[in-house]
Amino acid sequence: MKITSIFIISMIFVLTITGCEKDPQKNVTATAQPETQQLVQGTLAKVLETMNDGDGYTFVFVDTGKEKIWVAAPEFKASVGMMVIVPEGTHLTNYHNNLLNRDFEAVMFVDSITPAPSGQVPAPNPAGTPVAPTPSAAK
């Protein structure tokens, strides 16, 4: 009887320890996420041309790899060649900006444009993919 009791207590002890060691590790690895990971929503694009209208807006002509489009956002520092993240916005056609004295065939207004994390470049246009008009097409 003494041996049976010791055996049962030992088995309970072993099962308790092995059960406690494995479950917390599974939960930690399944839920752990790097602190530096940020979700940036929008389209990666390369700035081809930039201008400020003097009234608080920056206009950038960007290449997303699928299309080239003018995008306007509250004034920010932009330079040709810089990679940016462009969120979805409001599309306008045949837009005239009085301050720039310029007509845009199409322009998208967004809340903000942010610099892209370094090392990201847009994919090239697949063959046959139509692109928006070039800056020379805008009057």
N, C-alpha and C positions, 0 to 999 in steps of 0.2 A: 504494500500500500504506500509505503514511504517512497519507493522508487517511482511509482506511477504519479504521485503528486509532484515530485521534483521534475519529472519528464513533462507533465502538463504545464507547469509554471515556466519551465525553460522554453517550451514551444510558444507560449503566449508572449514571453519576453522577446524572442527572436522575431516573431511575426510583427510585433509592435515596432521594433527598431527598424526592420527592413521596410515596413510600410511608411514610416515617417521620413525615411531618407529619400525615397524615390518621388513621392508626390510633390513636395515643395519644389524640387528641381524642375519637374515638368512644368509647373505653373510659372516659375520664374523665366524659363527660356521661352515659353509660349507667349508671355506678355511683355517681355523686355523689348524696349525700342531705344535706338540711339537718341540722345538728347539733341544732337545737332540736326537731325532729320526734320526738314520743314516741307510742308506741302505747298507748292506754289501753283496756283491755278491760272491757266492761260496758255498762250501759244508762244513758243520760242521764236524770236525773229532777229534779223540783223538790220541795223539802221543804215539806210542808203543815203538819206538826205534829211536835214533837220532845219527848222525855222521857228522863231518865236513871233507871235502876232503883236506883242507889246501890251496885251490886255490880259495876261495871265495864262495863256495857252501855248503849249509847244506842239508843233505839228512835225511828225516824223513819217518819212516814207520808208516802209520796212518790207523785207523779204522773209516770208515764213517758210520758204521751201516749197510751198504749194501755190502761193500767190504773192503779189506785191500790192500793197495797199497803204493809203495815207491814214494815219491814226492821230487823233488830237487828244491831249490830256492836260490837266492843270500843269502849269509850268514846272519843268524839271530839267536837269542838266543832261544833255544828250550829245553824242558825237558820232560822226560817220564811222561805221565799222563796229560799233558797240553792240553787244548782244543784250536783248531785253526780253522781258515777259510781258505780253500784251493780253489782258483779259478780254472777254467778250464785252461788247458795248453796243451803242446805238448807231446804226448805219444810216447815213444820209447820202442822197444822190444829188448831183447838180448844186453843190453847196458853194456859196460865194462868201468869202471873208473880206469885209470892207477894209480892215486894217492892213491886210496883206495885199489888197487889191488883186485877189486871185480867185479863180474858179477851180473847184475840185470836182471832177466827174463823180467821185465817190470818196467819202471820208467816214471813219468810224470814231465816235467820241467815247472815251473810256474814263473811268474814275481815276486811274493812275497807271503808270507804266513803271516797272521796276527793273533794275539791272539784273541780268541772268547770272546764276552762279558760274564762276569761271570754268572753262573747259567744255562748255556746251556750244555746239554749232548746229544750225538747222540742216535738215536733210535736203539734198538737191531736189530740184523739180523733176518729177518723173516725166519721161518723154511724152509729149502730147498733152500735158496738163496746161490748161489756159491760165494766164496770169493777168492781173489787173493792169490797166494802162500805166506806162512809165511816166516819170515826172514831166517829160517833154510834152505829153499828151494833155496835161492840165494847162489851162490858159492863164 
